[in-house]
Amino acid sequence: MFIETRGNDGVKPQEVTFSEAILSPSASFGGLYVPKELPKLEENFIQNHIDKSYKQLAYDILKAFEIDIEEEEINKALALYDNFDDPSNPCPVVKVKDDLFVHEQYHGPTRAFKDMALQPFGSILSSIAKNRNEKYLILAATSGDTGPAALNTFKNKDNIQVACLYPDGGTSDVQRLQMVCEDGDNLKVLGIHGNFDDAQTALKNLLASKTFKEELENDGIKLSAANSVNFGRIIFQIIYHFWSYIQLLKQDEISFGEKIYLVVPSGNFGNVLGAFYAQEMGVPIEKLLVASNENNILTEWINTGIYDIRDKELKLTKSPAMDILKSSNIERVIYSLYGAKRTKEFFDDLNEKKIFKMTQEETKLLQNYFHAVNSDDSYGAKKIKEFLKEDYLMDPHTATCLKAYETLKEKPLKTVIYSTAEWTKFSPTVLQALHEDTKTYPDKEALDIISKEYNAVQPESIKKLFTAKINHDTVISKEKIEEEIIKFIKD
């Protein structure tokens, strides 16, 4: 069963099932849903999966959560991993140095880690809606990768409409094209004048808005979300952290019980939250190392216990998926460590005063699990160039992880960094780093130069974008979002 991070308001049920939590992800007082307790896995769970497939691992973890989803629907959802580059290993863990491994999470249809969760999640959500004979509007706010992955997974699905918000000018060209060229009749893509935090705030406000929900209900439509506020996303993000450990065992790089470091580039904290849950469920992790860019709100919070956005201006960086100041999933960690009462106090403070402060003891407890560091664009560029000498081509988000690898490790343990996007999603930035210049390259030119000069492969799905028809060209102010979405569902 699932309960609420900020406690119960007396109106919503005290506990809900998995399907209820993912269909209606907005909890009391603006909070989120979390498992009442994490599953207790048998002692030899990890060893038992060394020779099992990713799909089998995913199935067994989902079953351990006792989710109320039919077995047939779970298998149908997990079968979508067969559409990844290598069905037997949808997210390979690749060795790049003696103690450093890259977990490549970008081998799905939109070339970013969001496919790992959104492909199966979309299948399950639409199956539930169809089985209940209910219609849903799915809201998605994106800093660049959630949008394409959500649109891809929900495209032309029965009983589902999707409204996707992205910051105009705040994504790469490839990310934008992946969204605006989608042609499903059930999709609406809206560029907004603003940043990702504006898009995410609008999404949360709509999820919590009584009048918006009533307007939808008049048309027989219910409301859900594809962002990581939805636990349906998070449950699939737990699985691949088990896979990291299992792959190192399989490659004879560690022996069972040996701890490892995981380094996660983080904006909305969903990916590293999945690692936190995996650790709580038994993966031997020494510490979770959080990598940020110049929007270093997470680094400040983990290092000081203070989350302060009062004078913060969101900076647009070369790692735009991490350009976030209001990080949703820290709430689930805070709930796990300090309980509902304290969580509500923190987030009431953040909403009212734009700051919350933890006690020294609370900060120390947080630091038992997490260390954090941030880097800037010039550091990322240097690392992209440097790692090409290791025959490894990485995107700017992956590059931020190397600062944590270099500066935060306290023990000589094996380290896995998470590569959340393929280089093709950010080719102008990658090419600037490789050429050590500041020239502005159009995406197509950068893709072609990198392919030619560095023998890098472009997937067909990326090549096709540049001749695809643009189906969504609406860009609006934040104030017009609700109006545009209502117009879309009534068309």
C-alpha positions in Angstrom: 0.0 0.0 0.0 1.0 3.6 -0.5 0.8 6.5 1.9 1.4 10.3 1.8 4.7 12.2 2.4 3.0 15.2 4.2 0.4 13.2 6.1 -3.3 12.8 5.4 -5.8 15.6 5.1 -8.9 13.6 6.2 -10.4 13.8 2.7 -8.1 11.5 0.8 -7.9 7.8 1.8 -5.3 6.9 4.5 -3.7 4.3 2.2 -4.1 3.6 -1.6 -3.0 0.8 -3.9 -0.2 1.1 -6.5 -2.7 1.6 -9.3 -4.6 4.3 -7.4 -1.3 6.1 -6.5 -0.2 6.2 -10.2 -3.6 7.1 -11.5 -4.0 10.0 -9.1 -0.4 11.0 -8.0 -1.3 14.2 -6.1 -1.4 13.5 -2.3 -2.7 15.5 0.7 -1.3 19.0 1.2 0.5 18.9 -2.1 2.6 15.8 -1.1 3.6 12.7 -2.9 2.8 9.0 -2.6 5.5 6.6 -1.2 5.4 2.8 -0.3 4.1 2.2 3.2 7.2 0.0 3.5 9.8 -1.2 1.1 9.8 -4.9 0.2 12.1 -7.2 2.1 14.0 -9.2 -0.5 15.4 -12.7 0.3 19.1 -12.7 1.4 20.3 -14.2 -1.9 18.1 -12.1 -4.2 21.0 -10.4 -5.9 23.1 -13.6 -6.4 20.0 -15.4 -7.8 19.8 -12.8 -10.6 23.4 -12.9 -11.8 22.4 -15.1 -14.8 18.8 -13.7 -15.1 17.7 -11.2 -17.7 16.9 -7.5 -17.0 13.2 -8.3 -17.6 13.3 -11.1 -15.0 15.0 -8.8 -12.5 12.3 -6.1 -13.2 9.5 -8.7 -12.9 10.8 -10.0 -9.6 11.2 -6.5 -8.0 7.7 -5.5 -9.2 6.3 -8.7 -7.7 8.1 -8.0 -4.4 6.2 -4.7 -4.2 3.0 -6.7 -4.5 1.6 -4.2 -7.0 -2.0 -4.7 -8.0 -1.3 -5.1 -11.7 -2.2 -8.2 -13.6 0.7 -10.5 -14.5 -0.2 -10.3 -18.1 0.0 -6.5 -18.1 3.4 -6.5 -16.2 4.8 -8.9 -18.8 3.4 -6.8 -21.7 5.0 -3.7 -20.2 8.4 -5.3 -19.6 8.4 -6.7 -23.2 9.0 -3.1 -24.4 12.6 -3.5 -23.3 12.8 -5.8 -26.4 12.7 -2.6 -28.5 16.0 -1.3 -27.0 19.3 -1.7 -28.8 20.1 -5.0 -27.1 17.0 -6.7 -25.7 19.2 -9.0 -23.5 20.9 -6.0 -21.9 18.8 -2.8 -22.3 21.2 -0.7 -20.1 24.8 -2.0 -20.4 27.4 -1.2 -17.7 30.6 -0.4 -19.6 34.1 -0.4 -18.1 36.1 2.8 -18.9 38.9 2.7 -16.3 40.0 0.1 -13.7 37.6 1.4 -11.1 35.1 3.3 -13.2 32.1 2.0 -15.1 29.4 3.9 -17.1 25.8 2.6 -16.8 24.4 3.5 -20.3 20.8 4.3 -19.9 20.1 5.7 -23.3 19.6 2.7 -25.5 15.8 3.1 -25.8 13.6 4.8 -28.5 14.3 8.5 -27.4 18.0 7.9 -26.5 17.7 9.0 -22.9 17.3 7.3 -19.5 13.6 8.3 -19.2 12.8 5.4 -21.6 13.9 2.9 -18.9 10.9 4.0 -16.7 8.4 5.6 -19.1 8.2 2.7 -21.7 6.8 0.2 -19.2 5.0 2.8 -17.1 3.1 4.1 -20.1 2.0 0.6 -21.0 0.7 -0.1 -17.5 -1.1 3.2 -17.0 -2.9 3.0 -20.3 -3.9 -0.7 -19.6 -5.4 0.3 -16.2 -7.3 3.1 -17.8 -8.6 0.8 -20.5 -9.6 -1.9 -18.1 -11.5 0.6 -15.9 -13.1 2.1 -19.0 -11.8 5.5 -17.8 -10.2 8.3 -19.8 -7.1 10.1 -18.5 -5.3 13.3 -19.3 -1.6 12.8 -18.6 0.4 15.9 -17.8 4.2 16.0 -18.4 6.6 18.8 -17.7 10.0 18.4 -19.2 13.5 19.8 -19.0 14.2 17.9 -22.2 14.0 14.1 -21.8 10.8 13.3 -20.0 8.7 14.9 -22.7 10.0 12.9 -25.7 9.8 9.6 -23.6 6.3 10.3 -22.4 5.0 11.3 -25.8 6.6 8.2 -27.3 5.2 5.8 -24.8 1.6 7.2 -24.8 1.3 7.9 -28.5 -2.1 6.6 -29.9 -2.8 4.7 -26.7 -6.5 4.1 -26.0 -8.2 6.2 -23.2 -5.1 8.5 -22.9 -4.4 12.1 -23.9 -1.1 13.8 -23.1 -0.3 17.5 -22.6 3.4 18.1 -22.5 5.0 21.4 -21.3 8.6 22.3 -22.2 10.6 25.6 -21.7 10.9 27.2 -25.1 14.6 27.7 -25.7 15.5 25.5 -22.7 16.0 22.2 -24.4 18.4 21.0 -27.2 17.2 21.1 -30.8 17.0 17.3 -30.9 14.9 17.1 -27.7 12.6 19.8 -29.1 12.2 18.1 -32.4 11.5 14.8 -30.7 8.5 16.5 -29.1 7.2 18.8 -31.7 7.3 16.2 -34.5 5.3 13.6 -32.7 2.1 12.9 -34.6 -0.2 11.0 -32.3 -3.8 12.4 -32.3 -3.9 12.2 -28.5 -0.8 14.4 -27.9 -0.5 18.2 -27.3 3.0 19.8 -26.9 3.2 23.3 -25.5 6.3 25.4 -25.4 6.2 28.0 -22.6 7.9 31.3 -22.0 9.8 30.3 -18.9 12.1 27.6 -17.4 11.6 24.1 -16.3 10.7 25.1 -12.8 7.8 27.2 -14.2 6.6 24.2 -16.2 6.8 21.8 -13.2 5.1 24.3 -10.9 2.3 24.7 -13.5 2.0 20.9 -13.6 1.8 20.6 -9.8 -0.7 23.4 -9.6 -3.0 21.8 -12.2 -2.7 18.4 -10.4 -3.9 20.1 -7.2 -6.5 22.4 -8.8 -10.1 21.6 -8.0 -11.5 23.8 -10.8 -9.3 22.2 -13.4 -10.2 18.7 -12.2 -13.9 19.6 -12.3 -13.6 21.0 -15.9 -12.0 17.7 -16.9 -14.6 15.6 -15.1 -17.3 17.5 -17.1 -15.8 15.8 -20.1 -15.5 12.4 -18.3 -11.7 12.8 -18.0 -9.5 12.1 -15.0 -6.0 13.6 -14.3 -2.6 11.9 -13.9 1.1 12.8 -14.5 4.1 11.3 -16.2 6.7 13.2 -14.2 8.6 11.6 -11.4 6.1 13.0 -9.0 4.3 9.7 -10.1 5.6 6.7 -8.2 4.9 4.6 -11.4 8.1 6.2 -12.7 10.1 5.7 -9.6 9.4 2.0 -9.2 11.0 1.3 -12.6 14.0 3.5 -11.6 14.8 1.3 -8.6 15.5 -1.7 -10.9 18.5 -0.5 -12.9 20.5 0.2 -9.7 20.2 -3.5 -8.9 21.4 -4.1 -12.5 24.5 -2.0 -11.9 25.6 -4.2 -9.0 24.6 -7.4 -10.7 26.6 -6.4 -13.8 29.8 -5.7 -11.8 29.4 -9.2 -10.2 28.8 -10.8 -13.5 32.0 -9.1 -15.0 34.0 -10.4 -11.9 34.8 -6.8 -11.0 33.5 -7.2 -7.4 32.7 -10.0 -5.0 29.2 -10.2 -3.4 28.9 -7.9 -0.4 31.6 -5.5 -1.7 30.3 -2.0 -1.6 30.3 0.3 -4.6 29.8 4.0 -5.3 27.0 5.2 -7.5 27.3 8.7 -9.1 24.1 10.2 -10.5 23.7 13.4 -12.4 20.7 15.0 -10.7 18.0 17.6 -11.3 14.7 16.4 -10.1 16.3 13.7 -7.9 14.2 10.8 -9.2 17.1 8.7 -10.5 19.1 9.0 -7.3 15.9 8.4 -5.3 15.7 5.0 -7.1 19.3 4.3 -6.0 18.4 5.3 -2.4 15.5 2.8 -2.4 17.7 0.1 -4.0 20.2 0.6 -1.2 17.5 0.4 1.4 16.3 -2.9 -0.3 19.8 -4.5 0.0 22.1 -3.3 -2.8 25.6 -2.8 -1.1 26.2 0.9 -1.8 28.9 2.8 0.1 27.5 6.2 -0.7 25.3 7.9 -3.3 27.3 10.7 -5.0 25.1 13.4 -6.4 26.4 15.5 -9.3 25.0 18.9 -10.1 25.8 21.7 -12.6 25.9 25.4 -11.8 22.3 25.2 -10.5 23.8 23.7 -7.4 20.8 23.7 -5.1 21.2 20.0 -4.4 24.9 20.3 -3.5 24.1 23.1 -1.1 21.2 21.2 0.5 23.2 18.0 1.0 26.3 19.8 2.2 24.6 22.3 4.6 21.1 21.0 5.3 19.6 24.3 4.0 17.4 24.4 0.9 17.3 28.1 -0.1 15.9 29.4 -3.4 15.2 33.0 -2.2 17.9 34.7 -4.3 18.5 31.9 -6.8 18.2 32.6 -10.5 18.0 29.5 -12.7 21.0 29.4 -14.9 20.8 27.9 -18.4 23.7 25.5 -18.8 25.1 23.0 -21.3 23.5 20.2 -19.2 19.9 21.5 -19.5 18.1 18.5 -18.1 19.7 19.4 -14.7 18.6 23.1 -14.9 16.2 22.8 -12.0 15.9 24.6 -8.6 12.7 23.0 -7.2 13.7 19.3 -7.0 10.5 17.2 -6.5 11.9 13.9 -5.3 14.0 15.1 -2.3 10.6 15.1 -0.6 10.5 11.3 -0.7 14.0 11.0 0.8 13.0 13.5 3.5 9.9 11.5 4.3 12.0 8.3 4.5 14.5 9.9 6.9 12.4 12.2 9.1 8.7 11.3 8.7 5.5 13.1 7.5 5.3 15.8 10.1 8.7 17.1 9.4 8.3 16.8 5.7 5.2 18.9 5.8 7.0 21.5 7.9 9.9 21.7 5.5 7.7 22.1 2.4 5.4 24.5 4.0 8.5 26.6 4.7 9.8 26.2 1.2 6.4 27.2 -0.3 5.9 30.2 2.0 9.5 31.5 2.6 11.4 29.8 -0.3 13.8 28.2 2.3 13.9 25.4 4.8 16.6 24.5 7.3 17.3 21.1 8.7 18.9 20.6 12.2 22.6 19.5 12.5 21.4 15.9 13.4 19.1 15.8 10.4 21.8 17.0 8.1 24.2 14.4 9.4 21.7 11.6 8.8 21.3 12.9 5.2 25.0 12.8 4.7 25.2 9.2 5.8 23.6 8.4 2.5 24.6 11.2 0.1 27.6 13.3 -0.8 27.3 16.0 -3.5 29.4 18.3 -5.7 28.7 20.6 -8.6 30.7 21.5 -11.7 30.5 24.1 -14.5 30.3 23.9 -18.3 34.0 24.3 -18.8 34.7 21.3 -16.5 32.2 19.2 -18.5 33.7 20.2 -21.8 37.2 19.3 -20.6 36.0 15.9 -19.5 34.2 15.1 -22.7 37.5 15.8 -24.6 39.6 13.9 -22.1 37.4 10.7 -22.1 37.5 10.6 -25.9 41.1 9.5 -25.4 39.7 6.5 -23.5 37.6 5.9 -26.6 34.5 6.9 -24.7 32.1 9.6 -26.1 29.8 11.1 -23.5 27.1 13.8 -23.2 27.4 16.8 -20.9 25.2 15.4 -18.1 27.4 12.3 -17.8 30.5 14.6 -17.7 29.3 16.2 -14.5 29.5 12.8 -12.8 33.3 12.8 -13.1 33.7 15.7 -10.6 32.0 13.5 -8.0 34.2 10.5 -9.0 37.4 12.6 -8.7 36.6 14.5 -5.5 34.0 12.7 -3.3 35.3 9.1 -3.0 36.6 8.3 0.5 37.5 4.7 -0.3 39.1 2.9 -3.3 35.9 1.2 -4.4 34.5 0.5 -7.8 32.3 3.3 -9.1 29.4 3.4 -11.5 28.4 6.7 -13.1 25.1 7.0 -14.8 25.0 8.2 -18.4 21.5 9.6 -18.8 21.5 10.6 -22.4 23.3 9.7 -25.6 25.8 12.2 -27.1 23.3 12.7 -30.0 20.9 14.6 -27.8 23.5 17.4 -27.2 25.8 17.2 -30.2 26.6 21.0 -30.5 27.9 21.0 -26.9 29.8 17.8 -27.4 31.4 19.2 -30.6 32.4 22.4 -28.9 34.1 20.3 -26.3 35.9 18.1 -28.8 37.0 21.1 -31.0 37.7 23.3 -27.9 35.8 26.2 -29.5 32.7 28.3 -28.8 31.3 28.2 -32.3 27.5 27.8 -32.5 26.8 24.6 -34.4 23.3 23.6 -35.6 22.4 20.1 -34.3 22.5 18.5 -37.7 25.9 19.9 -38.6 27.3 18.9 -35.2 25.9 15.3 -35.5 27.4 14.9 -39.0 30.8 16.3 -38.0 31.1 14.0 -34.9 30.0 11.0 -36.9 32.6 11.6 -39.6 35.5 12.8 -37.5 35.1 10.5 -34.5 33.5 7.5 -36.1 30.4 7.8 -33.9 27.1 6.2 -34.9 23.9 8.2 -35.2 20.7 6.1 -34.6 18.1 6.3 -37.4 15.5 7.8 -35.0 17.8 10.9 -34.6 18.6 11.2 -38.3 14.9 11.2 -39.3 14.1 14.1 -37.0 15.5 16.7 -39.4 13.1 15.9 -42.2 10.1 15.1 -40.0 7.0 17.3 -40.1 6.5 19.7 -37.2 3.1 19.0 -35.7 3.2 21.3 -32.6 4.3 24.9 -32.9 2.4 26.5 -30.0 4.4 28.6 -27.6 2.5 30.4 -24.9 2.9 32.3 -21.6 2.6 30.4 -18.3 -0.8 32.1 -17.7 -2.3 30.5 -20.8 -1.4 26.8 -20.0 -4.7 25.8 -18.4 -6.7 27.5 -21.2 -4.7 25.7 -23.9 -5.0 22.3 -22.3 -8.8 22.7 -21.9 -9.1 23.7 -25.5 -7.1 20.6 -26.5 -9.3 18.1 -24.6 -12.5 19.7 -25.9 -11.3 19.5 -29.6 
